[in-house]
Amino acid sequence: MAKDEHPGVRRLGLLLAALGAFAATVLSVFGALAIVTRFARTIVVPPRTAPERQRIRSIDPAAGTVTLGADDDASMPGRYSLWFDGGDGHARVGPIVTSSARTVTRELIGVDFGDIDEATRGRISGWFYVGPWELGLDYEDVTVETDLGPAPAWRIPASEDDGRWAIMVHGWSVRRHEGLRAAPAFHAAGYTSLLISYRNDGEAPESADGRYGLGTTEWRDVEAAIRYAEEEGAREIVLMGWSMGGSIILQTVLRGATGERVAGIVLDSPAIDWRDILDFQGKLNHLPDAITRGVVGSLGNGWGRRITGLGEPIDFAALDVLAQASSLHIPMLVMHSDDDGFVPGTASRALAELRPDLVTFVEWTGARHAKLWNVDPERWDGTVTAWIAERSQTETRSLT
């Protein structure tokens, strides 16, 4: 100690240093809690407006093109929706015309509504059709009675109704419109399509907590849709789901709520292992593993309900499809891209390896999450119709 330093000053300095370290720790804890809270709520709170992060740089009416800021979504091959003006505007974009390190110029197929000339931001979406009237097929608005009340749905009847139905379950943060892409393939195969809504998706009735259950609650609405189809004469049902819709369908199956008429499952980019998905998202956003574990803990335990707003904790054990693979009994087609970017395809491949007797796995490359049809609709339609035909032939052989 220096000769002129008073012992009390030294003790004060040590105390202040300790308090500073304590304050830094407290701030660190609160900072981590804030990140956990935001991450957890992002997963289970249904977004009412989607962020428009895509730069719309220019429109060339003469050339029929739109130039976007270059990013992974803008650079995908295929056809997509381009939402703008907070969802009040909708256009459709086609193949890439030119690209550079900073921009991507795509064919502008058309503007359905809104003033795209004034738009500077937008959102690319795999939701391509804005309604069933665009498909050139008959359709009707119907309702499915769920335990929360009537949920709207679209029914697209088969040309010749022989009792085969496809129930289509959309994914996280979208609506039943997502399934319109699949309806022509199922119609061509002779199926009546039922495109359903489910709790908290912005169309169906809300649950008391207004939160997604990641499949642990929404399966009841699929069960109700199955009952509706059976009451309307369905003798054979295929369940088709995208992303979280796949998780919802698998929960319906594992909980024994499908009845005897569900004969097949088709999954596109399915959410099969939620722990794996959250871990992937954590790493994608450069979050420490401890934060991801905190998110899973807050979602899956009673103490986290103050953070998440969930009425009941999410049962991650029930969502673990791989651990329950031996309980599956319905043939399924699973399609997933190795470039998904949101839900890794590892669990889809693992499920196929665990149940090669049930699962036909078709891997894609170059398609981002739930956009397989957009990248190559001919391949998507062909894969689905071929699997349906093969499954029907297998069933016929087993009966003879």
Buried (B, 14 or more C-beta within 10 A) or exposed (E): EEEEEEEEEEEEEEEEEEEEEEEEEEEEEEEBBEBBBEBBBEBBBBEEEEEBEBBBBEBEEEEBBBBBBBEEBBEBBBBBBBBBBEEEBBBBBBEBBEBEEEBBBBBBBEBBEBEBEEBEBBBBBBBBBBEBEEBEBEBEEBEBEBEBEBBBBBBBBBEEBEBBBBBBBBBBBBBBBBBBBBBBBBBBBBBBBBBBBBBBBEBBBBBEBBBBBBBBBBBBBBBBBBBBBBEBEBEBBBBBBBBBBBBBBBBBBBBEBBBEBBBBBBBBBBBBBBBBBBBBBBEEEEBEEEBBBBBBBBBBEEEBBEBBBBEEBBBBEBBBBBEBBEEBEBBBBBBBBBBBBBBBBBBBBBBBEBBEEBBBBBEBEBBBBBBBBBBBBEBBBEBBBBBBEEBBEEBEEEEE
